[in-house]
Amino acid sequence: MRIGLRQAHDWLRGRGVPIAMLFGDRQIYASSGYRPLPDPVRSLDLETSSWQARRLDLALAAPLLGQPIPAGPIDLAGPVW
């Protein structure tokens, strides 16, 4: 998995993408630089068809270009999955 993530990170860095985000187990992805997002994630709840902002334990992000992850909510502009 680390090789695949490293290749994905290299590809993203090559395109100037400063942050990678994924949903997963923090213990598995921590060694690749992923940390839990401290702020709420806004997403579409498909069951209620409403927008919700909530902290998601599985939402992780890794800085790729040395910049910190910006504070504030992340808007997925769609459902979580």
C-alpha positions as CSV (number, residue, x, y, z in Angstrom):
1,M,0.0,0.0,0.0
2,R,2.8,2.4,0.8
3,I,4.3,2.1,-2.7
4,G,0.9,2.9,-4.2
5,L,0.4,5.9,-1.9
6,R,3.9,7.1,-2.6
7,Q,3.2,7.0,-6.4
8,A,-0.1,8.8,-5.9
9,H,1.6,11.4,-3.8
10,D,4.4,11.9,-6.4
11,W,1.7,12.3,-9.1
12,L,-0.2,14.9,-7.0
13,R,2.9,16.8,-6.1
14,G,3.9,16.9,-9.8
15,R,0.6,18.7,-10.5
16,G,1.0,21.1,-7.6
17,V,-1.7,19.6,-5.4
18,P,-0.8,20.6,-1.8
19,I,-2.9,18.2,0.2
20,A,-4.1,14.6,-0.2
21,M,-7.3,13.4,1.5
22,L,-8.7,10.0,2.0
23,F,-11.1,8.1,4.2
24,G,-9.5,5.3,6.2
25,D,-8.0,4.0,9.4
26,R,-5.6,6.6,10.9
27,Q,-3.4,3.8,12.3
28,I,-2.8,2.4,8.8
29,Y,-2.3,5.7,7.0
30,A,-0.3,7.6,9.7
31,S,3.0,6.3,8.5
32,S,2.3,7.9,5.1
33,G,1.7,11.3,6.7
34,Y,-2.1,11.3,7.1
35,R,-3.6,12.9,10.1
36,P,-7.3,13.3,11.1
37,L,-9.0,16.5,9.9
38,P,-9.6,18.6,13.0
39,D,-12.5,20.5,11.5
40,P,-16.0,19.4,10.3
41,V,-16.5,17.9,6.8
42,R,-19.5,19.1,4.9
43,S,-21.2,16.4,2.8
44,L,-24.5,15.5,1.3
45,D,-26.5,13.0,3.4
46,L,-28.1,10.7,0.9
47,E,-30.7,9.4,3.3
48,T,-32.1,12.9,4.2
49,S,-31.0,14.7,1.0
50,S,-29.6,17.5,3.3
51,W,-26.2,19.0,3.7
52,Q,-24.5,18.2,7.0
53,A,-21.2,19.4,8.5
54,R,-19.7,17.0,11.1
55,R,-16.4,15.7,12.2
56,L,-15.6,12.4,10.5
57,D,-13.1,10.1,12.3
58,L,-12.2,8.4,8.9
59,A,-11.4,11.7,7.1
60,L,-7.6,12.0,6.9
61,A,-5.3,14.4,5.1
62,A,-1.6,14.6,4.4
63,P,0.3,17.8,3.4
64,L,2.3,17.1,0.2
65,L,4.1,20.4,-0.4
66,G,5.1,21.3,3.1
67,Q,2.2,23.6,3.7
68,P,0.0,23.0,6.7
69,I,-3.6,21.8,6.2
70,P,-5.7,25.0,6.3
71,A,-8.1,25.4,9.2
72,G,-11.8,25.4,8.6
73,P,-14.4,23.0,7.3
74,I,-13.8,20.9,4.2
75,D,-16.7,20.8,1.6
76,L,-16.9,17.5,-0.3
77,A,-19.5,19.0,-2.6
78,G,-21.3,15.6,-2.6
79,P,-21.8,12.5,-0.5
80,V,-19.0,10.9,1.7
81,W,-18.9,7.6,-0.3
